[in-house]
Amino acid sequence: EGWLQEARIGEHTPETEEYGIGSFTYRASRPFLPHKLNLVLEAMLNKASPPFDTSTILRAKGFIWLANCPQIQGELSLTGNHFSLVPGNPWWAEIDKTHWPENLERDIAPLWHKVHGDRQQEIEIIGQSLDRAAVTLALDECLVSEAETEQGQEAWNVICSRVADPFQEDWDTAIELAKKEMDDHGHDHSHDHSHGESCGDETCTDERTHRLSPADSLPISASN
């Protein structure tokens, strides 16, 4: 028997190798243009156009930086014939350092950019017969160009406004819901504050600072 021979001589081929399963982490330090990223994610699902006709993406998951939304991380999840890209936590660059956990500044120093902070792309990709270079290039082509990167946020907003943003409606809904829930929390907590904290409500005499922390994900999901 084949399995017995493998067991005896130690030549078992791992399933990942046998079926050509591989993985890699895609990283970039420039933002994605939403409409271009959407086209690539759709191509990953459809598996009809290069490189995704031969590089089959089985799963992709990670954090996304969209050019027209510098405040909040995008949370990407792709599996099977479905993907979602929903708003997640704020980037640490959006949070005052006085509110950072102890040692965070040291821990994220290797990825910190003096202009963009911790904003970045990081996507774990698992697939079959992966052409890593080709998949990387396909994603790179969704990024703001090097020249556009130097122009900054206002230029990126203009670029994004020229083409319909496929994620905008879902993101706007999620962000508004999160704001509403934060406002509701601010007015429904019966002013049960700890001493020395500020509520931010001008009608409240207690002291409590309400802020959206990277530990608090926005509570809505959306999908394409």
C-alpha atoms as one frame of an Amber mdcrd trajectory, in Angstrom:
protein
   0.000   0.000   0.000   1.184   3.489  -0.814   0.412   4.877   2.627   2.297
   2.004   4.283   5.333   2.576   2.077   5.264   6.276   2.962   5.038   5.450
   6.656   7.945   3.026   6.466  10.366   5.134   4.499   9.256   8.567   5.742
   8.431   9.956   2.328   4.958  11.294   2.999   4.211  14.333   0.848   2.419
  17.078   2.816  -1.010  17.885   1.398  -0.041  21.532   1.020   2.800  20.484
  -1.268   0.860  17.744  -3.026  -1.975  20.110  -3.989   0.197  23.148  -4.567
  -1.132  25.121  -1.603   0.992  28.066  -0.582   0.750  31.391   1.210   2.464
  34.731   1.569   1.859  38.088   3.206   1.367  41.077   0.945   2.605  44.368
   2.402   2.698  47.917   1.073   3.137  51.390   2.527   0.891  53.273   0.079
  -2.930  53.430   0.109  -5.240  51.535  -2.223  -7.574  53.270  -4.659 -10.973
  51.757  -3.759 -12.301  51.180  -7.291  -9.098  49.458  -8.409  -8.950  47.257
  -5.324 -12.565  46.221  -5.841 -11.806  45.092  -9.397  -8.900  42.934  -8.213
 -10.937  41.368  -5.413 -13.693  40.563  -7.912 -11.085  39.029 -10.222  -9.851
  36.848  -7.355 -13.381  35.503  -6.951 -14.141  35.068 -10.651 -10.836  33.297
 -11.429 -11.194  34.218 -15.101  -8.492  36.811 -15.756  -4.719  36.735 -15.168
  -3.148  36.095 -12.807  -6.147  34.641 -11.001  -7.034  32.197 -13.759  -3.987
  30.178 -12.736  -3.258  31.503  -9.240  -6.353  30.413  -7.315  -6.928  32.510
  -4.196  -8.522  30.329  -1.533  -8.441  32.850   1.282  -7.269  36.380   1.922
  -7.473  38.257   5.188  -5.885  41.389   6.553  -5.837  45.131   7.091  -6.408
  47.651   4.335  -5.571  51.346   3.987  -7.964  53.080   1.582  -6.818  56.330
  -0.006 -10.029  58.191   0.816 -10.387  56.940   4.390  -7.207  57.661   6.355
  -8.846  57.465   9.767  -9.944  53.826   9.856  -8.506  50.454   8.930 -10.371
  48.307   6.460 -10.827  44.666   7.465 -10.630  42.378   4.452 -11.910  38.820
   4.388 -12.118  36.734   1.198 -13.003  33.080   1.036 -14.763  30.902  -1.527
 -17.006  33.087  -3.684 -17.425  35.923  -1.203 -15.439  38.859   0.099 -16.093
  41.677   2.522 -14.197  44.874   3.208 -15.634  46.601   6.252 -14.459  49.467
   8.458 -12.559  48.323  11.512 -10.518  50.130  14.141  -8.883  53.543  13.900
  -5.225  53.599  12.981  -3.024  54.326  15.979  -1.869  57.453  14.164  -5.386
  58.828  14.743  -5.189  58.326  18.517  -3.448  60.786  20.812  -0.320  59.129
  22.169  -1.382  59.896  25.723  -4.073  57.249  25.205  -1.764  54.570  23.819
  -1.109  51.392  25.824   2.217  51.122  27.577   5.095  50.099  25.259   2.982
  50.468  22.109   5.200  53.201  20.692   8.217  50.927  21.050   6.411  47.891
  19.629   5.170  49.592  16.449   8.307  51.662  15.846   9.583  49.315  13.063
   6.505  49.960  10.907   5.966  53.620  11.801   6.188  56.171   9.005   6.901
  59.787   9.929   4.029  61.035   7.738   1.561  58.152   7.545   2.091  56.591
  10.955   1.021  52.938  11.143  -1.172  53.050   8.033  -0.229  50.209   5.709
  -1.430  47.192   3.767  -1.044  43.735   5.263  -2.914  40.835   3.658  -2.295
  37.144   4.297  -3.013  35.275   1.054  -3.521  31.523   0.776  -3.908  29.935
  -2.623  -3.202  27.120  -5.033  -0.469  27.337  -7.665   0.292  30.830  -6.463
   2.390  33.056  -8.669   3.459  35.334  -5.864   5.085  37.917  -8.110   2.040
  38.187 -10.384  -0.438  38.432  -7.488   1.754  41.051  -5.818   1.886  43.059
  -9.045  -1.899  42.923  -9.412  -2.298  44.384  -5.928   0.498  46.913  -6.445
  -1.389  48.296  -9.438  -4.261  49.223  -7.085  -2.020  51.486  -5.009  -1.715
  55.240  -5.290   1.342  55.839  -7.481   4.666  56.970  -6.052   4.134  60.447
  -7.523   0.575  60.643  -6.174   1.780  59.510  -2.757   3.909  62.627  -2.522
   0.865  64.818  -3.258  -0.900  63.802  -0.067  -4.418  63.293   1.204  -6.194
  66.108  -0.637  -4.942  64.816  -3.980  -5.992  61.272  -3.086  -9.498  62.472
  -2.236  -9.743  64.164  -5.637  -8.544  61.014  -7.433 -11.069  58.857  -5.574
 -13.918  61.310  -6.247 -13.518  60.887  -9.998 -14.690  57.270  -9.870 -17.532
  55.769  -7.850 -16.315  54.234  -4.597 -17.820  50.725  -4.333 -17.318  50.654
  -0.563 -18.524  54.145   0.355 -22.179  53.402   1.120 -21.387  50.496   3.431
 -18.606  52.420   5.134 -20.688  55.570   5.611 -23.477  53.481   7.131 -21.071
  51.700   9.465 -19.370  54.882  10.603 -22.659  56.670  11.240 -23.948  53.690
  13.218 -20.783  53.627  15.286 -21.077  57.354  16.011 -24.721  56.903  17.004
 -23.890  54.045  19.349 -21.113  56.101  20.909 -23.506  59.045  21.337 -26.163
  56.756  22.823 -23.602  55.353  25.215 -22.537  58.853  26.174 -26.098  59.838
  27.126 -27.458  56.526  28.454 -24.739  55.532  30.902 -26.560  57.463  33.669
 -23.444  59.581  34.080 -21.743  56.789  35.952 -18.207  58.090  35.522 -15.004
  57.431  37.372 -13.393  60.376  39.090 -11.062  62.387  36.858 -12.629  61.332
  33.517 -14.501  63.622  31.153 -17.727  62.809  29.282 -17.349  65.443  26.605
 -21.042  66.300  27.065 -21.377  69.999  27.880 -24.508  69.241  29.939 -22.673
  66.711  32.055 -20.802  67.840  35.147 -18.900  64.592  35.516 -15.472  64.019
  34.022 -14.921  61.366  31.401 -13.203  61.272  28.027 -15.002  59.216  25.365
 -12.856  58.182  22.481 -12.895  55.548  19.745 -10.085  53.174  20.601  -8.358
  50.732  18.247  -9.595  48.058  20.630 -13.206  48.917  19.711 -14.217  47.685
  16.250 -17.090  49.347  14.460 -20.129  47.101  14.869 -21.400  46.591  11.323
 -20.540  44.157   8.585 -20.971  44.551   4.863 -20.137  42.522   1.810 -20.049
  42.690  -1.930
